[in-house]
């Protein structure tokens, strides 16, 4: 029986696998998503607080306002076939043939603590041309119109924002405006609640002397309201036009229709815009019951007063790319340690990752004070300086620290570019990630990933040949 002797110990420790080290670095990058998630939760809390402040300020000034120009409202009832049941009651609404609106808004920014909310005072003027010829024939079947209680109606989202009395003139006669009596008295199918259109507070003026079958007349309405963040006018006529003007330099047009192409201007002094909505585009009949007013919500001609320096949106956008940028920094350190021949401990990778997480905390806290651009400059400078200096300390090389400074400066400059290129952020991020992976492949092309080769043995074998 032959003796099996163990191979003599060479005195050298086994080489560590570079491939396993790369897998460990990738796992550590993914682990850093956990503290990044806590930063995201903190951001959500601050965003929620900002929304609360906006709601509190909006409640004082009237909030986002939506206006409805003059329409005719005629109460009616439909007798019930069962004499024991009350008749069905509603309001027959007739829209003007043509309506024009003008809005001029003066804006300012209200502050509470660190939070800012754009508010405005708007002067709104309406003109409307009514032709009631044949309109009564289109009332619901069996409806008995009460022309003696006919009203001329206007509306706003929140009457608390009124800064002066609403003036209403029809057929050259001034009318007294108050909460709409027709809607307050109507009970649908005997229900106790009045059918106020969703999101609108109806104001009306008795107009029985003017609103008659086959009447043709013009009406004008003027109102001054304060509001916050958004202003909109409903397409209140079969054909509606709107001219809007404000000193707010950052509008965002929204709603059912956008301003006509070529008829809007935006500059540092404010904006002007014009809308035109024909009857066929409005998609709402020329007359109907009270529910018809609710259908006008889809026709809103709106503009939002956007705060461009909102730090929370920008910080949230940067956090979405946190894993990618932490991974890129880790890959950079991996290349540094591979080329320098000096190993970096996983604990040191964790410190580098935590420094990057602190970047987002610094960015959020400073951006609240001085805005996103200034906050980013300070937070990025501090973070890049720290992780670059750390590279010099770890690799004991000033040259390596300078290389890291250049690389990480470019990386954080890329983060800023991504925050500003909203439409191309995904494209730029994808191309950058691809380029980073290609760079890693190139610089590590000669690495022994298994760590199985011993350079000393290879050198000795070559010399003996």
N, C-alpha and C positions, 0 to 999 in steps of 0.2 A: 504493500500500500504506500503510495507516494505521498510525501508531505506537501501540503498546500501552504505556501508561505505568503503572507500579505506583502504587497508591493511596498518598497521602502518609501518612507515619507520624505517628500522633496524639501520640506521646510518652508513652503510657500502656501499661503491661504488661498482657497479657491476663489477665482474671479467672480464678481457679482454680475448678474445678467442685466445688461443695459435695457433690453426689451422689457423685462419686468419692472425696471425703474420707470420707464415711460408709461407703462400701464398704471403704476402707482401714482404718478404725477397727474394723469388724466382723472383717476378716481378722486384725488384730492381737489381738483378743479370742480368736479361735480359736487363734492361735499360742501364747497363754499356757497352753493346755492341755498343752503339752509340759513346762514346768517343774512344772505341777500334777501331771503323771504321775510325776515324780521324787519329789515329796512323798508321793504315794500309795505308791510303792515303799518309801520309808523307813518309812511307817506299817505296811506289811505286814511289814517286818523287825522292827519293835518288837512288833507283834502276835505274830509267830512266837516271839520271845524270851519274851514273857509266857506263851505256851502251853507253852514248854519248862519254864519255872519252875513252872507249874502241874502239869506232868507229874512233875517231880522231887519236889515236895512231896507230890503224890498217891501216888507210889511209896512214900513213907515211911509215910503214914498209912492207905493202903489204897485210895485212889482212889474213883471212883464205885462205890457198893456196891448190889448187888441181892440180895435174900434170898428163899429158898424155905422155906416152912413144912413141917411133917412130912408125908411121903408114905411108902408102903410099897414096897420094892423086893425082888423075888423073882427070883434067877437062874434061867434055864432054858436048855435046849438042845433043838434039833430034829435028830434023827438024820438023817444024809445017806443018800440012796439008794445012793450010791457008797461002799462000805466003805473005799475008799482015801482018801476025803476026810473031814476032821474034821467033827464036827457043828457046826451054826450055834449060836452062843451069844449071849444077850442078857439084859436085865433086864426083867421084867414089872413095870410101875409101876402102883400102885393109889392113886388120890387119895382123900382123906377126903370124906365126905358133906357136911360143913360145917366151915368153918375161920374162925377169928377171929384177927386180928393187931393188936397195938398197938405203936406206935413213939414213943419220946420221945427227941428229939435235942437235945444241947447244943452250940451252935456257937461258933466263934471265927474270927478272921482271922489267918492266918499270913502273914508278910511276908519277902520276900527281895529286897534292894536296893529298887527302885522298885515291885515287883510284889506283889500281894496275892491270896491264895487262901482262900476260905471252906472250913473244915474242921469236922468234927463228931465227937461220940461219941454213938452211938445205942444205947439199950436196946430190944431187940426181943423181944416175947413172942408165942408162938403157942399156940392151943388148937385141937385137931382131933378130930372124931368120925368113927371108922371103922366101916363095916359091910361086911365082906368076903363076905357071903352071896351066893353065885352068881358072884362075881368071877372065880374060876378058870375058869369055863366060857367066859369071853370072852378067854382067852389065845389066842395064835396057834395055828393048826391044827397038830397034831402036837407041840406044845411039852410038854416034861416039866419041870414046876416043881420046883425044889429048895427045899422049905419049910424044910429044916434050915439053910439059909443066908439065910433071910429077914432083912431089915434095915429099920429105921426110919430114913429119910433126911431130912436138912435140908441147906441149901447157902447159900453166900455167894459173891460175886464174887471176893473176894480174902481168903483166910484170914490173910494177914499183918496185916490190920486187927483181928484178934481181941484184945480187951482182957481177956478172961477165958475160962475153959473154958465150952463149950456144955453146958447141962444139958438132959437129955431124960428125960421120965417118961412111961411108957405103962402103962395099967391099974394105976396107982398104984405102979409099980416104977421106980426110977431105973435108967437105962441108961448105959453107958460109951460116949462118943462118940469116934470116930477117923475118919481118912479112909476113905471107903466101900469096904469090901472087895469088894463085889459088882461095882462098876465097875472096880476094879483087876484083877480076875481074868477079866473077860469078854473074849472075843476074837470079834469078828463074822466069821463065815465063815473062821475061822482067822487073822484079821489080828492083827498084833502089838500095835497101839495099842488102848487101852481107850476106850470110847465116852463120855467125859466130855461132858455137855451143854455146848453152847457158852456161854462166859461164866460158868460156875458151877464152883465147887470143892465136890464132894459130900462130905458128912460123914455117917457112918452109925453105928448101934449094932445089934449082933446082937439079934434079937428073936424067935428061933424059938419060945420058950415062949409068946409072946403072939400072934404073927402065924400064925394057923392058918386053914384053910378054914372059912368061915362064922363067924369070930370077930367080935365087936363090942366095941370098946373106945375109950377116950379117950386122947389124948396131949397133952402140954404140952412146949414147948421155950422156953428163954430163952437169949439171947446178947447180948453187948456187943461192938460193933465200932466202930472209927473209920473215917472215910472223908472224901472231899472232893467238893464241888461238887454231887453228886447222890445221892439215896437212893431206892430203889424196892423194892417187895414184889410178888412174882408172885402171881397168883390161883391159889393152890395147892390149893384145894378146889373141889368142884362148885359150892358157894355160898360166896363169900369176902367177909368184911367187914374193913375196916382203919380204925383210928383213929390218926391221926398228930398229933404235937404237937412244936413246937420254938420256941426263942427267936429264930430268924432272922426278921427283919421283911420280907424281900423274896423270898418263894418264887415259883417258877414251876412250876405243876402240869403234868405231861406224862405220856407213856406211853399205854397202850391205853385207859385210862378216866380221866375227870376226877372230882374229888370230887362227891358228891351236892349238887345245888343247895340252898342254904339251910343246909348243914351244914359250912360253912367260914368262918373268921374270920381276918382279917389286920389287925394293928395294929403299933404301934411296939414292943410287947412280944413279938411273934412271931406264930405262926399255929397254928390247929387245923383239921383237915380229916377228913372221913369218906368212905369209899368202900363201895359194896355192889355186888358183881358176881354176878348169878345164873348158873346153869349154862348157860342158853340163850344168854347174852351172851358167856360165856367162849369158846365155840367150840372147845373141846378135849375129847376124850372122857374118860370117868371112869376109864379105864385104857388102857394101851398099852405099847409097848416104850420103850427109852431115848430114842428120838427124840421121843417125846411131850413130854418135859421141855423140849426145845429150842423146841417150838411155844409154850410158855408165855411166851416173850419178848414176844409181841404183847399179852399181858395185863398188863404191868407197871403198877403203880399208883405213879407216880413224882412226885418233887418235886425241883426243882433249886434250889440255894442261889445265887441270882443276886447278883452284886456290882453295885449300881445305879450306882456312880460309876466304872464302867469307861470311861476316857477314849477308848480306841481305837475303840469302836463309835460314839461321838458324833462324833469327828473324822472317821472314815470317812464318816459320813452327811453331814457338812458338805462334805467334798471332792466328793461326788457333785453338789453344786450349784455348784461353783467356777466353771465356765464361765458359768453364768447370772449370778452376782453380779459377776464381772469384766466381763461384757458390760453389766450395768446401770450400773456405775461409769463405764465408757467412754462409754455413751450420755449419762450425766449431764454429763460433761466436754464432749461434743460439743454438747449444748444450751447449756452455759455459753459455749463459744467462739462459737457461732452468734449468740446473743443479745448477747454483749459485743462482737462484732466484732473480736476478737483471736484470731489463729490459734494453735493448739497443734501443735507438731511431733510427728511419729510417734514420735520418740525419747522425748518426754515421756510419751506414752501407754504406752510400754514400761516406763518408770520407775514409772508408776502401777500397771501390772499386776504388776511385780515386788514392789512394796510389798504388794499383796494376797496374793501367793504367800507372802511372809514372814509374813503373818498366820497362815497355816496351820502354818508351822514354829514360830512362837511358841506357837500354841495347843497343838500336840502336846507341845513340850518343857515348857511350864509346867503343862499339865494332868497330866502324869506326876508332877509334884511336889505340886501342891495340889488336884487334881481339875478336872473339866471346867468347872464354873461359874466358879471363880476364874480359871482359865486363860483362859476366853473373855473375861471382863471386862477382864483386863489386855491381852491381845492385841488385842481390838477397840478399846479406848481408845487404845492406841498407834497402831494403823493408821488409825483415823478421824482422829485428831489430825494425823497426818503428811499424809494425802492432802487433808485440808481446808486445812491451812496451805499446801500446795503449790498448791492452787487460788488462794488469795489471792496467792501470789508470782507465779504465771504470769499471772493476769489483772490484777495490780497493783491489786487492789481488796479492801479489808477486808470490804466488804459481800458480795462474791462468796465470800470465805472463810467468812463466817458462814452464808451460804445452803448452801454445800457441807457445812459441819459438821452442820447440821440434817438435810440430805438423807441423808448417809452414816451418821449416827447411827441414823436410822430404818431404813436398809437393813441395818445390822448387827444391829439389834434384831430385824429380820425373820429373819435367819439363826438367831439364838438361838431364836426362836419355832418355826421349822421343825425344829430339833433336838429340841424338846420335844413337838411335836405329831406323833408318829410316824404315827398313823393318818390325819392330815389334811395331812401334809407336802406330798404331791403336789398336792392341791387348792389349798393356800395358795400354793405356788410357781407353779402355772399361772395363778392369778388375778393374782398380783403381776406376772408377766411380761407378761400381757395389759394390765394397767394401765400398766406402764412403756412399752410400745409405743404405747398410746393417748396417753400424755403426750408422747412424742416427736412423734407425728403432729400433735398440737395446737400445740406450741410451734414447730414447723418448717413450719406450714401456708403461710406467706407467703414461704418461702425460694425463691430462684431456683436450683434444683438444678443447672442447666447452667452457671450463671455467665456467661450470654451478655449480660445487660442491664447497661448502664453507668448508674448513677444520675445522673452528671453530664449525660450526653447526654439522659436522660429529663427532667431538670429544665429543661434549656435548651429542649427542644421544647415543654414545657408553657407556659413563659413567652412563647414566640413566638406561641402560639395566641391 
